[in-house]
Amino acid sequence: MSFRALLFSSNFPKSPPDTISTRNKPHPTRPLFRVPLYSLHGCRLSPVSVSEGTRRRRSGKVRVDVRDIIESVRESVKFKDGLNDVASSEDDLDSTVPWWEQFPKRWVIVLLCFSAFLLCNMDRVNMSIAILPMSAEYNWNPATVGLIQSSFFWGYLLTQIAGGIWADTVGGKSVLGFGVVWWSIATVLTPVAAKLGLPFLLVVRAFMGIGEGVAMPAMNNILSKWVPVAERSRSLALVYSGMYLGSVTGLAFSPFLIHQYGWPSVFYSFGSLGTVWVALWINKAYSSPNDDPQLRPQEKKLIVSNCISKQPVKTIPWKLILSKSPVWALIVSHFCHNWGTFILLTWMPTYYNQVLKFNLTESGLLCVLPWLTMAFSANLGGWIADTLVSKGLSVTTVRKIMQSIGFLGPAFFLTQLSHVNSPAMAVLCMACSQGTDAFSQSGLYSNHQDIAPRYSGVLLGLSNTAGVLAGVFGTAATGYILQHGSWDDVFKVSVGLYLVGTVVWNLFSTGEKILD
């Protein structure tokens, strides 16, 4: 029996005899060896010396005097606890690391992307509130308001594909950092441009779109390298919920700032927040786990072994990409989805003000409810999608289920708006429409990394270009429709496109990798 086993043995005597062997006892004062056991006194370790003992070989066995050892160890700790603490010293060292350093780095990247998208929509939706006092001050008609709202998408359209190529070849960190700096500067310059004249305002809004246009492709590129497949839906849902919470924050604080300090204060305050984010991004973010020198080895092994996107992209196989029907399903579905989403994003405060007769403050605060619903639903949908995948349901089936909810839910609730008689029911229909729309984050918005992980940035840029075109045409068309028709006509167009998207998605989409 080993010495360690002897100490743990339940047959070990509670009061050991003077010696284990009574034969041939040596001189009691001469130490023959030292046993490197350690007793624990608080956090310090002290060696225990055996001053009396003897070693005898009898039939291959070693006999030892352990009286002093037992007395010393019993004075400090119990046998089993002490030895277990020594044996698990590596775990003890890990426990001394602060919790914020043990927090998974991949989720630090996800949270930074989340905060970038929070700022993204804060800076975007503030115009939908500020446009009301601005149009009164500068005497803009609905067509001019629609033109101003759509000018953002002119620049947004230009950088979708370019941002995806840039992110896939250079790395997402530089691209997303550039985007936040660019759109923050454009946000701060908006009041100055408005006072100079309408053409200057249109240019600055387009410049802001250039900065925000690279955000989605860059984020998609980063997460394809940092987040394992099993966490994909949850991570993307969390990041996109940053957009919804950004809308909540912008719509909630903009009326207060306008009443207290005037409409220019919205752009100055929101735009300046970008400097804080950029400082954190530069210090904490890396384009891939291989670039991060402080990443813990265990987490790096987990990420590298479970992420599909590993090799950098040098050339883009455009012909191959555009020959795949699931790619076109993404493009068409993205267009149909964004038509309705961008109309609600840009025109909802005007709808509350003109149709439901809410004042500026009420319009801003009530617009918060649908976006809060979207933030909750996006994360709920991400959890459901990842759970279904982990239980064995195919990724294709999961993506089709989630996106069908994201199309048919908004279509149903928008059709109910023409039948409700109270503002409260109208707001509830809007909230339910937006809430079911958020399931798209686990549908088409997660599908880019499914079918083409190495080209996810480019593919998102390609499909989001179609989505931006929907924003440009839809936002401008809404202004035209309102001059010649009604809000019912606006919602009918959105419902029709939601139904088209549902059919195309279920016929041609897939969750399997089609591009290597």
C-alpha positions, 0 to 999 in steps of 0.5 A: 500500500502506498503512503498516500493510500495509507493516510486515506485508509479507513483502517488507519489507527486513530492513535498509532503505536510508537512504531509500525514495526517493533523489530530492530528499532534504530536509534530514535534521534537519528533522522534517516529521511525527510517526507515532503508532506506539507501542512496547510496553515492558512495560505502558507505551506510548511514542510513536515520533517520526520525526525524519528523513523526507520526503514526496514525491508521485509518481504519487499515492504517498507515500514515507517514511523509516522507518529510525528507526521500524524500529529503535525497534519492533525494540528493543521487540517484533516487528512483528506481535505489537506491532500485534496487541496494540494492535489488540486493546486492547479484549480486553486490557481485558476480560482485566483484569476478575477472573474472578468478575466475568466469571462469567455473572450468570444462573448466579449467580442459579441458584446462589443459588436452588440454595443456597436449595433446599439450605437448604430441604431441610436444614430439612425433612428434619432432622425425619425424623431428629430425630423418632426421639429426639423420639418416644421422649422424648414417647411418640408413636405412629406415627399421631402421628408421621405427623400431625407429619410431615404438619403441615408440608404444611398451611402448604406447601399454603396458599402454593403458588398465593398464592406464584405470584401474588405472584412473578408480580406483585411479583417473585421476589426479594422472595418467595424472600427472605421464604420463607427468612427465614420458614422459618428462624425456624420451624426455630429455634422448633421445639424450643421448640414441642415442649417447650410441647406437641403443638399448638404443634409442629403450628402451628410446623411448619405455619408452616415450610411457609408459608415453604417453600411460596413457594420453588418458585413464586418460583424458577420466576418468577426463572429464567423471566426470567433463563435462556434456553430452551436452558439451561432443563433444566440450570438447573432440574436444578441448582436442584432438585439443591440439594434433594437435596443438602440432604437429603444434608447434613441426613441426614448431619449430623443424627445427629452433632449429635443424638449430640453436642448433643441433638436441639434442636441440629439445628434451631438450627444449620440454621435459623441458616444462613438469615441468611447466605443472605439477606445474599447474596441481598439484595446479589446478586439481582434479579427480572429482568435489567432490574432489575440495574444491574451486568449486563454488556450482552452478557449482558443482550442474550443473556438478553433475546433468548432468554427468553420471559417478558418482560412482567410479569403484571397479571391471571391468566386463571384460566378460560383456564389451567384450560381447557387439558388440558396444565395438568391433565396437569401437575396430575395428574402432579404429584400422582402424582409427589409421593405417592411422593417425599414418602413416601420423603422423610419415612419413609425413615429410619423404614423403615431403622430398623424394617425393615432394623434400622439404628440412628439413625446408620446410618439417617441415613447410608444415607439419603444414598445415594438423595439423592446419586443423585438429585442426580447423575441430575437434572443428567445428565437436564438435560444429556440433555434440553437436548442432545436439544432442541439436536439438533432433537428436539421439546420435547414428545417430550423432556419425555415421555421424561424424565417417563416415566423419572421415573415408570416407574423408581421404580415398577419398583424399589419393586416389587423391595423385597418380593423382596430379602433383604438390607439392602444390596439394599434400599438399592440399590433405594431409590437406583435408585428415587430416581435415576430419579425425578430425571429428572422435573426435566427432565420435568414440573418444566420444563414450566411454563415451556414451556407458560406462561412468563409464568404459570410461577410461578402454574402451578407453584403450581397444580400443586404444590398438588396435589403438596402434597395428595399429601404431606399425604395420603400422609404421613398415610396411610402412618402409618395403613397401617403401623398396620394393614398393612405397608411392602409396602402403602405401596409398592403405593399409590405404584407404582399412582399412578406408573403412572396418572401415566405414562398421563396425562402421555403422553396429554395433556402438551405442550412447546409454549407454550399460554398467551401 
